[in-house]
Amino acid sequence: QAQTQSKLEHVQDKYDNLLEEHKLLQERLESMQEDNSKLHINNARLLMKLETEARLAMQSNMKSNHNDDKS
């Protein structure tokens, strides 16, 4: 019975350690997911800005070419 009790305590200690490790990993995962979300939003904003600038540059280029054709 003492041997069984010792094994049970050992298994409980392992379980407690795994629960603590799981908690830490869960917190880390949540933090990484939050960072990922922020980066995703920032990338989307940068992409929209880049697309807007590309459109403006194309419009400017078209106007320039049009004005050159008139000259």
N, C-alpha and C positions, 0 to 999 in steps of 0.2 A: 504493500500500500504506500509506503514511503517513496518507493521508486516511481510509482504512478503519480504521486503528488508532485514529485520533483519534475517529472516530464511535463505535467500540466502547467506548472509555474514557468517552465522554460518556454513552452508554447505560448502562454499568455504574454510573456515578455516579448517574444518575437512578434506576436500580434500587435501589441502596443507600439512597438518600434515601427512596424509597417504602417500602422494608422498614422503615426506622426509623420513618417516619410510621405505618405499619401497626401496628408494635409499640406505639407510644404510644396510638394509637386503641383497640387491643385492650385495653390496660390501663385506659383510660378507660371502655370499655364494661363491663369486668368490675366496676369500681368502681361504676358506675351501676347495674348489675344487682344488686349486693350491697345498695346503698342502697334500691333498689326493693323488694327482698325484705324488708328490715327494715321499710320503710313499710307493705308489704302485711300483715305480721304484726301491726304496731302497729294498723293500721286494723281488722283482724279482732278484736283484743282489745277495742278501743274499741266496736266494734259489738256484741260480746257483752255488754259492760258496759251499754251503752245499752238493749239488749233486756231485760236482767235488771232494770234500774231501771224500765223501762216496765211490765214484768209486775208488779213489786212495787207500783208506783203504782196500777195497775189493780186489784190485789187489795185494796189499802188503800181505794181509792175504793168498791169493791163492798161492803166491810165497813161503811164509813161510811154508804153508802146503805141497807144492810140494817138497821143500827142506827137510822137516822133513821125507817125505816118502822115499826119496833117502838114508837117513841116516840109 
